[in-house]
């Protein structure tokens, strides 16, 4: 990736970086959604204010450099993208009047001749469930570790590109959530399952914690866990060959976990994989195009 990343600009750069432009574009689209579906959105005024203030803070930190600007500009995509995720849980019910769960489940059934999450009951074991829930729960730390490792190594250019790639990946998945809203097989197909998943020690605690963090969300298509883990695996090669191999082992485990744990349909995984592949091949050129000259 070093060949697409030019040397850092010195001092206080008052130009918008590529990630700034992507996130500001998201805020602009969000404002359009809020105004267009004003009467259907709960706390529409608060949402509008949050998006305008969020964008204004970015503009201020870029155009008025201060003691916090360098740290903010490198790390703000993390809380911003997380906030955007929570916001999507409000947007989707307002914008869409129906969900796509049955359509996705039918596609899965046509492909496999069965519902994969139901079929996988035959390989269920508490130990496997516990292991896969741990793998699934480590998703966010796994994605963020690459950023932290690059930051710790002082690889600012690679860090900034990775932040752009991950932010773009998350925001791309949010578009999919609006276009194809779905909650997942653990809700739609619950009546077909013969027993609830059982772990060993922490399974229920981890699952309940994730449910509280994610809330009632239509976040299945594409599978963000598939898309972002593949992007993290691709980015891990900027850290070391050792971590590239570790992520190569971790990635198929979390992809399998999404179906075994009844979070996703397999067509979600395909969509997530396609989205990741598209971003891997197009993001470098997009990054160059959106980055200011000399950065």
C-alpha positions, -999 to 999 in steps of 0.1 A, spaced: 0 0 0 30 23 4 30 30 -33 -4 48 -31 5 68 0 26 99 -5 46 115 24 27 133 51 21 170 50 42 189 76 28 209 104 -9 219 106 -26 207 74 -58 227 68 -69 206 39 -96 180 40 -83 144 40 -100 117 21 -117 103 52 -130 138 60 -147 140 26 -163 106 29 -177 113 64 -189 148 55 -207 133 25 -224 109 48 -236 138 71 -249 156 40 -269 126 30 -281 121 65 -294 157 66 -313 150 34 -329 119 49 -338 137 81 -355 165 63 -372 142 38 -387 119 65 -390 145 93 -424 135 105 -415 98 106 -382 101 126 -382 102 164 -363 132 177 -358 145 142 -346 179 155 -320 162 177 -308 141 149 -305 171 126 -285 190 152 -262 160 159 -254 157 122 -248 194 117 -226 197 148 -207 165 139 -198 180 105 -191 214 120 -166 199 144 -147 182 116 -146 215 96 -134 234 127 -106 209 135 -94 210 99 -96 248 93 -87 259 129 -57 237 139 -52 234 176 -36 212 202 -62 185 197 -64 185 159 -38 159 151 -52 133 175 -88 142 166 -82 140 128 -66 106 130 -90 89 154 -124 107 151 -137 82 124 -140 56 151 -167 73 173 -182 90 143 -188 57 124 -201 41 155 -226 69 160 -237 66 123 -244 29 130 -267 38 159 -284 64 137 -291 39 110 -313 20 135 -336 51 134 -334 58 97 -343 24 84 -377 20 100 -386 55 89 -374 52 53 -384 16 47 -419 2 53 -410 -35 50 -380 -58 55 -362 -82 33 -357 -111 57 -381 -135 40 -366 -128 6 -331 -135 19 -342 -166 37 -358 -179 5 -327 -172 -15 -307 -192 10 -331 -221 9 -330 -222 -29 -292 -223 -29 -288 -249 -2 -321 -268 -1 -323 -260 36 -319 -230 60 -282 -231 68 -286 -219 104 -311 -247 110 -290 -273 92 -260 -264 114 -278 -276 145 -264 -311 137 -229 -299 145 -239 -279 176 -219 -283 207 -215 -260 237 -177 -258 233 -180 -248 196 -208 -223 204 -186 -207 231 -156 -205 208 -175 -190 179 -192 -164 202 -158 -153 214 -146 -150 178 -177 -130 169 -174 -107 199 -138 -100 190 -149 -84 157 -145 -47 167 -112 -53 186 -99 -72 156 -107 -44 131 -93 -18 155 -61 -37 163 -46 -31 129 -51 7 133 -35 6 167 -6 -15 155 1 9 126 -2 39 149 22 24 175 47 17 147 45 54 136 32 44 102 10 75 99 4 72 61 -6 36 63 -27 43 94 -46 71 76 -53 49 46 -65 21 68 -88 45 87 -102 57 53 -107 21 41 -125 10 73 -147 41 75 -156 36 38 -163 -1 45 -187 7 74 -205 34 55 -209 12 24 -225 -15 46 -249 12 60 -261 18 24 -269 -19 21 -288 -18 53 -312 8 39 -315 -8 5 -320 -44 19 -332 -41 55 -331 -73 74 -327 -84 110 -315 -119 105 -324 -156 108 -324 -157 146 -356 -136 145 -373 -148 113 -364 -185 116 -366 -189 154 -397 -210 151 -378 -235 129 -349 -240 154 -352 -271 175 -333 -257 205 -316 -225 216 -278 -222 213 -260 -232 244 -224 -223 254 -202 -231 283 -195 -200 305 -197 -166 289 -219 -172 258 -251 -158 272 -233 -128 287 -215 -120 254 -246 -123 233 -267 -102 256 -240 -75 257 -239 -74 219 -277 -72 217 -277 -42 240 -250 -25 220 -265 -32 186 -302 -27 196 -330 -37 173 -312 -31 140 -317 -41 104 -280 -47 98 -277 -80 80 -272 -72 44 -243 -70 36 -226 -88 64 -204 -61 80 -186 -87 100 -176 -104 67 -168 -72 48 -148 -55 76 -129 -86 87 -118 -92 52 -107 -55 50 -88 -59 83 -72 -91 70 -61 -72 39 -48 -43 60 -29 -67 84 -2 -72 58 9 -36 64 16 -47 100 36 -79 95 34 -113 78 27 -129 111 -4 -108 117 -15 -114 81 -14 -152 88 -33 -147 121 -60 -128 104 -61 -153 75 -71 -179 102 -95 -156 120 -114 -145 90 -130 -178 80 -138 -185 116 -159 -153 120 -176 -158 87 -187 -193 98 -197 -179 132 -221 -154 116 -243 -183 103 -237 -208 131 -248 -183 157 -278 -174 136 -269 -138 129 -267 -139 91 -280 -156 60 -253 -169 37 -263 -144 10 -253 -117 34 -218 -132 36 -216 -132 -2 -226 -96 -4 -201 -87 23 -173 -105 5 -182 -88 -28 -183 -54 -11 -148 -61 5 -133 -72 -28 -147 -41 -46 -132 -18 -19 -99 -35 -19 -94 -29 -56 -111 6 -59 -102 23 -25 -65 31 -34 -75 51 -65 -104 67 -47 -81 76 -18 -56 92 -42 -84 111 -59 -99 124 -27 -66 132 -9 -51 167 -13 -21 170 -35 11 164 -17 -4 142 9 
